[in-house]
Amino acid sequence: MSIEQTIGNKTFEVTKELIDSLTILIDEKKVGEINIALNALHPSDAAELLSNLTEQSRYDLFLLETIELKADTIVELNNTLQKEILNKLPANAVANILNELESDNVLKIVSNLNKEKKLEVYEKIPLKEKQLIEEVLNIYPQDSAARLMQTEYCAVSPNWTVGETIDYLRENEDLPKEFLQIFIVDNFGKLIGSIPSSRVLRNPRNIKMDNIMDRRPVLINGDLDKEEVGNLFEQYNLVSAGVIDRNKKLIGMITADDILTVVKEEGEEDVLKLAGVQDEEVTDNAFKITKKRFIWLLINLFTAVIASRVIGLFDENIEKVVALAVLMPIVASMGGNAATQTLAVTIRLLATKELTTDNLFKIINKEFCIGFLNGLFFSIISALFVFFWFYDFKLSILIGISMIINMIFAGLSGIIIPVMLEKYKIDPAIASTVFVTTITDVIGFLSFLGLASFVLGI
């Protein structure tokens, strides 16, 4: 089957056959067929296909001078591939891509250009567009609302009629391709209201916008963190929202599709951080990924040494009762898993702002109760298990008590540590796991081996 026939299928899937077909076309420099094949795909499918090529094939592809890619295909690529491809394309090609995109995607593309390429591209685009891009990039931080917004939006005066508004929408070519909200601004450009476009269409032409607008629009500051923006969209069920500057003037809008991407990225980021891993792409090379993971593995090594030192304090007890060495991992493992469960819930509560100073102690108390109850249940199970294994009643009592202590401390550390890190402006998703794991291991070993001296009389 040819690449065109494969692409023509209703259900698209990147297969080895498809990758091999495209690779052959690249090797044979059949630019026309490549352009037809890639541009016949949905942009996200074309991006997936490109990401599955080898780095050498992608490099050869962009050496072909007349290669054409849809601008939306570039947007769908992950950041690593965007940087790789954009910085290899001629400045003219990048400028053409920017001209086809709305401003929110333009900002993403420009952010992935290296300094030299950015200067080359700036020479190819209108001065006004360059100034607008630089203004946003220089004033607003990387993860702010302004970096998500598009500067094309529909804004009208409250004194306009529905008829005037509809005529304006028909005639103005600078409006965004799609919009669901019409913003109402005063004479100074300040956002004072909003109207769903459907409401405008359903009202008589002589009705003034002032009479049908929502007077309490959700205002999003340009420097608000994108995660906070996502929370606002969820809280108020927004489909779009206006972005304002420090003077409350409307400067852009954010739509729900942008927020879906943010929510997905933030969720993935928090999961990776909990594992001590930074953002990674499948296209990243092994050395780059190794460098990202190294620091947290190194920290984990030091904390593991601390836990080992605790065990070393009781080496004589372990020599006398070998069963202690056999059972230690059970206590530590249960505590570690219980702490991880609490930690995951706490990180989510912190991210969604559901955990506040008002309910903190209530949640801590709840986690104490959960730790105690789980500890009680599993102490009974583990005590019975140990008794029928070693036929030693004292050893059963020992592991039961240790289980309760460690499960309680695991639950408490899983909530207290991330809250403390958050207070001191340290990202709890990144740093919590190392500290929580160390505490549960140390408490588990101390309680189990320390109590062994009294319970077993050694």
C-alpha positions as CSV (number, residue, x, y, z in Angstrom):
1,M,0.0,0.0,0.0
2,S,1.3,3.5,-0.9
3,I,1.7,6.3,1.5
4,E,-1.2,8.1,-0.1
5,Q,-3.5,5.1,0.2
6,T,-2.5,4.6,3.8
7,I,-3.3,8.2,4.6
8,G,-6.6,8.0,2.8
9,N,-7.9,5.5,5.4
10,K,-10.6,6.8,7.6
11,T,-8.8,5.7,10.8
12,F,-5.3,7.0,10.8
13,E,-2.6,5.2,12.7
14,V,1.2,5.6,12.5
15,T,2.5,2.2,11.5
16,K,6.0,1.0,10.6
17,E,4.9,0.7,7.0
18,L,3.9,4.4,6.9
19,I,7.1,5.5,8.6
20,D,9.1,3.4,6.1
21,S,7.2,4.8,3.1
22,L,7.8,8.4,4.2
23,T,11.5,7.7,4.9
24,I,11.9,6.3,1.4
25,L,10.3,9.4,-0.1
26,I,12.7,11.5,2.0
27,D,15.7,9.5,0.9
28,E,14.6,9.8,-2.8
29,K,13.9,13.5,-2.3
30,K,10.4,13.3,-3.7
31,V,9.3,16.7,-2.4
32,G,6.0,16.8,-4.2
33,E,4.8,13.5,-2.9
34,I,6.0,14.3,0.6
35,N,4.1,17.6,0.6
36,I,0.9,16.0,-0.7
37,A,1.2,13.2,1.9
38,L,1.8,15.3,4.9
39,N,-0.7,18.1,4.1
40,A,-3.4,15.5,3.4
41,L,-3.2,14.6,7.1
42,H,-4.8,16.3,10.1
43,P,-2.1,18.5,11.7
44,S,-2.0,16.4,14.8
45,D,-1.6,13.2,12.8
46,A,1.2,14.8,10.6
47,A,2.9,15.8,13.8
48,E,2.7,12.3,15.2
49,L,4.2,10.9,12.0
50,L,7.1,13.4,12.0
51,S,7.8,12.6,15.7
52,N,8.2,8.9,14.8
53,L,10.8,9.5,12.1
54,T,14.5,9.1,13.1
55,E,16.4,12.4,13.8
56,Q,18.4,11.9,10.7
57,S,15.3,11.5,8.5
58,R,13.8,14.7,10.0
59,Y,17.1,16.5,9.3
60,D,17.1,15.2,5.7
61,L,13.5,16.2,5.3
62,F,14.1,19.9,6.2
63,L,17.2,20.1,4.0
64,L,14.7,19.8,1.1
65,E,14.2,23.4,0.1
66,T,10.6,23.3,-1.1
67,I,9.2,21.3,1.7
68,E,5.8,22.6,2.8
69,L,4.2,22.0,6.2
70,K,0.9,23.3,7.5
71,A,1.5,25.8,10.3
72,D,-0.9,23.9,12.6
73,T,1.3,20.8,12.2
74,I,4.3,22.7,13.7
75,V,2.0,23.8,16.6
76,E,1.1,20.2,17.3
77,L,4.7,19.0,17.7
78,N,6.2,18.7,21.2
79,N,8.6,21.4,22.4
80,T,11.7,19.4,21.7
81,L,10.7,18.8,18.1
82,Q,9.5,22.3,17.6
83,K,12.9,23.6,18.6
84,E,14.7,21.1,16.4
85,I,12.6,21.8,13.3
86,L,12.0,25.5,13.6
87,N,15.7,26.3,14.1
88,K,16.5,24.3,10.9
89,L,13.9,26.0,8.7
90,P,14.8,29.2,6.8
91,A,13.7,32.4,8.4
92,N,11.3,33.0,5.5
93,A,9.6,29.7,6.2
94,V,9.2,30.4,9.9
95,A,7.8,33.9,9.1
96,N,5.3,32.3,6.8
97,I,4.3,29.9,9.5
98,L,3.8,32.8,12.0
99,N,1.6,34.6,9.4
100,E,-0.8,31.7,9.3
101,L,-1.2,31.3,13.0
102,E,-3.3,33.2,15.6
103,S,-1.3,35.1,18.1
104,D,-1.5,32.6,21.0
105,N,0.3,30.0,18.8
106,V,2.7,32.7,17.5
107,L,4.0,33.2,21.0
108,K,4.6,29.5,21.5
109,I,6.5,29.3,18.2
110,V,8.7,32.3,18.9
111,S,9.5,31.0,22.4
112,N,11.1,28.0,20.9
113,L,13.4,29.9,18.5
114,N,17.0,30.3,19.4
115,K,18.3,33.9,19.6
116,E,19.9,34.0,16.2
117,K,16.9,32.5,14.4
118,K,14.5,34.8,16.3
119,L,16.4,37.9,15.0
120,E,16.3,36.5,11.5
121,V,12.6,35.9,11.7
122,Y,11.9,39.4,13.1
123,E,13.4,40.9,10.0
124,K,10.8,39.0,7.9
125,I,7.6,40.0,9.8
126,P,5.8,43.4,10.2
127,L,7.3,45.8,12.9
128,K,3.9,46.0,14.7
129,E,3.7,42.2,15.1
130,K,7.3,42.0,16.3
131,Q,6.7,44.7,18.9
132,L,3.6,43.0,20.2
133,I,5.4,39.6,20.5
134,E,8.4,41.2,22.3
135,E,6.0,43.2,24.6
136,V,4.3,40.0,25.8
137,L,7.6,38.0,26.1
138,N,9.4,40.7,28.0
139,I,6.6,41.7,30.4
140,Y,4.9,38.5,31.3
141,P,6.6,35.3,32.7
142,Q,6.8,32.0,30.9
143,D,3.8,30.3,32.6
144,S,1.5,33.3,32.8
145,A,-2.0,33.9,31.3
146,A,-0.6,36.4,28.8
147,R,1.6,33.6,27.2
148,L,-1.6,31.6,26.6
149,M,-3.8,34.4,25.2
150,Q,-4.5,35.4,21.7
151,T,-4.5,39.1,21.0
152,E,-7.3,38.8,18.4
153,Y,-10.7,39.3,20.1
154,C,-14.0,40.9,19.6
155,A,-14.7,43.9,21.7
156,V,-17.5,46.5,21.3
157,S,-19.0,49.5,23.1
158,P,-21.9,49.0,25.5
159,N,-23.7,51.7,23.5
160,W,-23.7,49.7,20.3
161,T,-26.9,48.0,19.2
162,V,-27.1,44.3,18.3
163,G,-27.4,45.3,14.7
164,E,-24.2,47.4,14.8
165,T,-22.4,44.6,16.5
166,I,-23.5,42.0,13.9
167,D,-22.4,44.3,11.0
168,Y,-19.1,44.8,12.7
169,L,-18.5,41.1,13.0
170,R,-19.3,40.6,9.3
171,E,-17.0,43.4,8.1
172,N,-14.0,43.3,10.4
173,E,-11.2,41.1,9.0
174,D,-9.0,41.3,12.2
175,L,-11.3,39.3,14.4
176,P,-10.3,35.8,15.5
177,K,-11.3,32.8,13.3
178,E,-13.5,31.5,16.0
179,F,-15.0,33.1,19.1
180,L,-17.8,32.4,21.5
181,Q,-17.7,35.6,23.6
182,I,-18.0,39.3,22.7
183,F,-16.3,41.5,25.2
184,I,-17.7,44.9,26.2
185,V,-15.2,47.7,26.9
186,D,-15.6,51.3,28.0
187,N,-14.0,54.3,26.3
188,F,-10.7,53.6,28.0
189,G,-10.6,50.0,26.8
190,K,-11.4,48.5,30.3
191,L,-13.3,45.3,30.3
192,I,-16.8,45.9,31.9
193,G,-18.8,43.0,30.6
194,S,-19.2,40.1,28.1
195,I,-21.9,38.5,26.0
196,P,-22.1,35.0,24.5
197,S,-22.3,35.4,20.7
198,S,-25.4,33.2,20.7
199,R,-27.3,35.8,22.8
200,V,-26.4,38.5,20.3
201,L,-27.9,36.5,17.5
202,R,-31.1,35.9,19.4
203,N,-31.9,39.5,20.2
204,P,-33.5,42.2,18.0
205,R,-31.2,44.5,16.1
206,N,-32.3,47.6,18.0
207,I,-31.4,46.3,21.5
208,K,-28.3,47.9,23.1
209,M,-25.5,45.6,24.2
210,D,-25.6,47.3,27.6
211,N,-29.0,45.8,28.2
212,I,-28.0,42.2,27.5
213,M,-24.4,41.9,28.7
214,D,-23.2,40.1,31.7
215,R,-21.9,42.8,34.1
216,R,-19.6,40.6,36.1
217,P,-17.1,39.0,33.7
218,V,-14.3,36.8,35.1
219,L,-11.2,39.0,34.8
220,I,-7.9,37.2,34.3
221,N,-4.7,39.2,35.0
222,G,-2.0,38.8,32.4
223,D,0.6,37.7,34.9
224,L,-1.7,35.1,36.6
225,D,-0.1,31.6,36.6
226,K,-1.6,29.3,33.9
227,E,-2.5,26.7,36.5
228,E,-4.6,29.3,38.3
229,V,-6.2,30.2,35.0
230,G,-7.2,26.5,34.6
231,N,-8.8,26.6,38.1
232,L,-10.9,29.6,37.1
233,F,-12.1,28.0,33.9
234,E,-13.1,24.9,35.9
235,Q,-14.7,26.9,38.8
236,Y,-16.8,29.2,36.5
237,N,-17.4,26.7,33.6
238,L,-15.9,29.2,31.2
239,V,-15.5,28.7,27.4
240,S,-13.4,31.8,27.0
241,A,-12.3,34.8,29.2
242,G,-10.8,38.2,28.7
243,V,-7.2,38.9,29.8
244,I,-6.4,42.3,31.3
245,D,-3.3,44.2,32.0
246,R,-2.4,46.0,35.3
247,N,-4.7,48.9,34.3
248,K,-7.6,46.5,33.8
249,K,-7.5,47.1,30.0
250,L,-8.5,44.2,27.8
251,I,-5.4,42.8,26.0
252,G,-6.5,39.4,24.8
253,M,-8.6,36.3,25.4
254,I,-8.0,32.7,26.4
255,T,-10.2,29.9,25.1
256,A,-11.1,26.5,26.6
257,D,-9.0,24.6,24.0
258,D,-5.9,26.4,25.4
259,I,-6.9,25.4,29.0
260,L,-7.4,21.8,28.0
261,T,-3.8,21.7,27.0
262,V,-2.7,23.4,30.2
263,V,-4.7,20.9,32.4
264,K,-3.1,18.0,30.5
265,E,0.4,19.5,30.8
266,E,0.1,20.3,34.5
267,G,-1.3,16.9,35.3
268,E,1.6,15.2,33.5
269,E,4.1,17.6,35.1
270,D,2.9,16.8,38.7
271,V,3.0,13.1,38.1
272,L,6.5,13.3,36.7
273,K,7.6,15.6,39.6
274,L,6.3,13.1,42.2
275,A,8.6,10.5,40.6
276,G,11.5,13.0,40.7
277,V,11.5,13.3,37.0
278,Q,11.3,16.5,35.0
279,D,9.4,17.0,31.7
280,E,10.7,14.6,29.1
281,E,9.8,14.0,25.5
282,V,10.0,10.7,23.7
283,T,12.3,12.4,21.2
284,D,14.9,13.6,23.9
285,N,18.2,11.8,23.7
286,A,19.5,9.5,26.5
287,F,22.2,12.0,27.7
288,K,19.6,14.8,28.1
289,I,17.2,12.6,30.1
290,T,20.0,11.2,32.2
291,K,21.0,14.7,33.2
292,K,17.4,15.6,34.2
293,R,17.1,12.5,36.4
294,F,20.5,12.5,38.0
295,I,20.1,15.2,40.7
296,W,17.1,13.5,42.3
297,L,18.7,10.1,42.2
298,L,21.7,11.6,43.9
299,I,19.6,13.1,46.6
300,N,17.8,9.8,47.0
301,L,21.2,8.1,47.5
302,F,22.0,10.4,50.4
303,T,18.6,9.9,52.0
304,A,19.0,6.1,51.6
305,V,22.3,6.3,53.4
306,I,20.6,8.0,56.3
307,A,18.1,5.2,56.5
308,S,20.9,2.7,56.4
309,R,22.7,4.4,59.2
310,V,19.5,4.0,61.4
311,I,19.6,0.3,60.7
312,G,23.3,0.2,61.6
313,L,22.4,1.4,65.1
314,F,20.7,-1.9,65.7
315,D,23.1,-4.3,64.0
316,E,23.6,-6.3,67.2
317,N,19.8,-6.8,67.6
318,I,19.6,-8.0,64.0
319,E,22.5,-10.5,64.5
320,K,20.7,-12.0,67.5
321,V,17.3,-12.2,65.8
322,V,17.7,-12.7,62.1
323,A,13.9,-12.5,61.6
324,L,14.1,-8.8,62.2
325,A,16.1,-8.4,58.9
326,V,13.4,-10.4,57.1
327,L,10.5,-8.4,58.4
328,M,12.0,-4.8,58.2
329,P,11.1,-4.3,54.5
330,I,7.4,-5.1,55.3
331,V,7.1,-2.2,57.7
332,A,9.1,0.2,55.6
333,S,7.2,-0.7,52.4
334,M,3.7,-0.3,54.0
335,G,4.7,3.1,55.4
336,G,6.1,4.3,52.1
337,N,3.0,3.3,50.1
338,A,0.7,4.9,52.7
339,A,2.7,8.1,52.5
340,T,2.7,8.1,48.7
341,Q,-1.1,7.8,48.7
342,T,-1.5,10.8,51.1
343,L,1.1,12.8,49.2
344,A,-0.6,12.4,45.9
345,V,-3.9,13.6,47.4
346,T,-2.2,16.5,49.1
347,I,-0.5,17.6,45.9
348,R,-3.8,17.6,44.1
349,L,-5.5,19.6,46.9
350,L,-2.7,22.2,46.8
351,A,-2.8,22.5,43.1
352,T,-6.6,23.0,43.1
353,K,-6.5,25.4,46.1
354,E,-8.9,23.1,48.0
355,L,-6.4,22.9,50.9
356,T,-6.4,26.1,52.9
357,T,-5.4,27.4,56.3
358,D,-9.0,27.1,57.3
359,N,-9.3,23.3,56.7
360,L,-5.6,22.3,57.1
361,F,-6.0,20.9,60.7
362,K,-9.2,19.2,59.8
363,I,-7.5,17.3,57.0
364,I,-4.4,16.6,59.2
365,N,-6.7,15.1,61.8
366,K,-8.5,13.0,59.1
367,E,-5.2,11.7,57.8
368,F,-4.2,10.8,61.4
369,C,-7.4,8.8,61.8
370,I,-6.9,7.1,58.4
371,G,-3.3,6.2,59.3
372,F,-4.5,4.8,62.6
373,L,-7.3,2.7,61.2
374,N,-5.2,1.4,58.3
375,G,-2.4,0.7,60.8
376,L,-4.8,-1.2,63.0
377,F,-6.2,-3.3,60.2
378,F,-2.8,-4.2,58.7
379,S,-1.2,-4.7,62.1
380,I,-3.7,-7.5,62.8
381,I,-3.1,-9.0,59.3
382,S,0.7,-8.8,59.6
383,A,0.8,-10.0,63.2
384,L,-1.2,-13.2,62.1
385,F,1.1,-13.6,59.1
386,V,4.3,-13.4,61.3
387,F,2.9,-15.7,64.0
388,F,2.1,-18.5,61.5
389,W,5.5,-18.0,59.8
390,F,7.8,-17.8,62.9
391,Y,5.4,-19.1,65.6
392,D,6.7,-16.2,67.8
393,F,4.0,-14.3,69.7
394,K,6.3,-11.5,70.7
395,L,7.5,-11.0,67.2
396,S,3.9,-10.7,66.1
397,I,3.2,-8.0,68.7
398,L,6.3,-6.2,67.6
399,I,5.4,-5.9,63.9
400,G,1.8,-5.0,64.8
401,I,2.8,-2.1,67.0
402,S,5.4,-0.9,64.5
403,M,2.9,-1.1,61.7
404,I,0.4,1.3,63.5
405,I,3.2,3.8,64.4
406,N,4.6,3.9,60.9
407,M,1.2,4.2,59.1
408,I,0.3,7.1,61.3
409,F,3.6,8.9,60.7
410,A,3.3,8.1,57.0
411,G,-0.1,9.8,56.7
412,L,1.0,12.8,58.7
413,S,4.3,13.3,56.7
414,G,2.4,12.9,53.4
415,I,0.4,16.0,54.2
416,I,2.6,18.1,56.5
417,I,5.8,18.0,54.4
418,P,4.2,19.3,51.1
419,V,2.3,22.0,53.0
420,M,5.6,23.2,54.6
421,L,7.4,23.1,51.3
422,E,4.6,25.2,49.7
423,K,4.9,27.7,52.6
424,Y,8.6,28.2,51.8
425,K,7.9,28.6,48.1
426,I,9.4,25.2,47.2
427,D,7.5,23.1,44.7
428,P,6.0,20.3,46.8
429,A,5.5,18.1,43.7
430,I,9.2,18.1,43.1
431,A,10.7,17.9,46.6
432,S,8.1,16.1,48.7
433,T,8.8,12.5,47.6
434,V,12.4,12.4,48.8
435,F,11.7,13.8,52.2
436,V,8.5,11.7,52.8
437,T,10.3,8.5,51.7
438,T,13.2,9.2,54.1
439,I,10.9,10.0,57.0
440,T,8.8,6.8,56.6
441,D,11.9,4.6,56.2
442,V,13.6,6.2,59.3
443,I,10.4,6.0,61.5
444,G,9.7,2.5,60.3
445,F,13.1,1.2,61.1
446,L,13.4,3.1,64.4
447,S,10.0,1.9,65.6
448,F,10.5,-1.7,64.5
449,L,14.1,-2.2,65.6
450,G,13.8,0.1,68.7
451,L,10.8,-1.7,70.0
452,A,12.5,-5.0,69.4
453,S,14.8,-4.3,72.3
454,F,11.9,-4.0,74.7
455,V,9.4,-6.5,73.3
456,L,11.9,-9.3,72.6
457,G,14.2,-8.4,75.5
458,I,17.4,-8.2,73.4
